[in-house]
């Protein structure tokens, strides 16, 4: 097989940087380029860093020049960071994807686009099947802004791949990642001093370990398949079990008041919880990963509970409150 | 006060179970999976006092609280200490649930209460539990009544008590239950899943025993006058699922469940206001408030019929609509006939 040339958007994020590092050490990959408006998290050895805003039409010139065969689209904002409005997150997600596709259209060497999308497109529904398969994306109405964004992005890539049959578009639908070095919505939630929950609900959650998240991307780069693929660790974990393992005090809030309380808490400085995340905390979500295992050929090494354990093991050092079991250890 | 007395009586009844009462077949009890749990019949006053004494002595001697607690547990009887230990483990998140949220340890701990309902409250007689395959996938199909799935629970208990190789059944629950606080958690923990064909398929592919109630909300919402008249069996979806996975179908007739909440009227406006599929009015509900949720103590019979094998039809038979309807109708007729048989065999509804 001829050596691969890969471009990664959003290389300034943790997963983007780690993916670039992983590809650098891969003998099958000849060239790695990283595109972002912020520099990579760590020093990269042979990655070409292209500093550009993905919303800028200029990338229409930069990407064809790189002469890559695979584009990894990793610039999708799941949680607007500090100083970023919901509006600009939406712009990056939707306009960014459109600009990227316009640039891809001009590239003659391109063979595959791998998108790190989100399983958030399924939403969280009480009456949904316990495990979503790839064809269930439109089972329920799109309820939150992020969900609508992801659905829109998926639509663009779907149309693009139908118009350009020679380019394979893989839409990876990621469940939230956890891991020792990752800063995501779920790890932020678990690091709150008191964890708010919906009183009387114990949703089934599903994650993927950060290393598995990177390896799944690598597997998809090496073996791109057409259409959506769910990416998650096998198994699920109940929120109650998760919070107890993390030894966190909880604040159960009656569901009708959850929004009010969470908004009030945010005003006095607590972590803000997105609408998607609130729905996730109430109804949970899990996906079926047989397509990832059978067609892409990647089997996550850690299941959901093990991934959580690995994250918590790294956190233990920072723990302030003793766990109940430490207290009564015999 | 009264609950304690009941519990005490119940423990004695359990202990005397296999030898004394004639109702369970001789094999009952032998095949039970070993449960290390012991259920203390009455509140242990003596050990509690000596526990507190030791705790105080240890604290007076200048030990820290956690260490004193640990030392004082030595005064407790073994089973209580174990129970406490398990509880603390659970509070530390150290318990296992499968990917559906089924928590066997939790279900086991509820079993004494369900067995009380089974033995004393509804005096359930189970017939033909051996007809349920002891391993591998199988689909139990039963008639259904009442919004609280007591019938599913009692089928499960019957499987655990009367079957030579007991196993937990998973059951499909009306999805509305999963929008409710606490109810949703309890359902998942004891083996309920959202009533969706995808869930049933996946469970059967995992070689589980699955219970479905094809009457669905029509069965749960039928009036007292309609009792034991089976409603239409949906669109035969359960037959398709059984055919596709090659699972044998076990028709189950449940008699008694339809008297526990005699629904005399319906309040559709209230139902719409709270988003419920229907709002039943029974002689006790909502007149007596929460007390109205207590089911009436009718007498029950559960008959597990001969399993109908489907593997030899092959998965492509699921595409044949007329065949699916035919099989579905045949199963409905079997259950209806068995319901009538057992109604006659049972005699009086409450005595």
Interface residues (C-beta under 8 A of the other chain):
Chain A: X126 X127 X128 X129 X130 X131 X133 X198 X199 X200 X201 X202 X204 X234 X235 X236 X237 X238 X240 X241 X242 X243 X244 X245 X246 X247 X255 X283 X286 X288 X323 X324 X325 X327 X328 X329 X330
Chain B: X66 X69 X70 X73 X85 X88 X89 X90 X91 X92 X93 X94 X95 X97 X99 X100 X101 X175 X176 X178 X179 X180 X181 X182 X183 X184 X185 X188 X193 X194 X196 X198 X199 X202
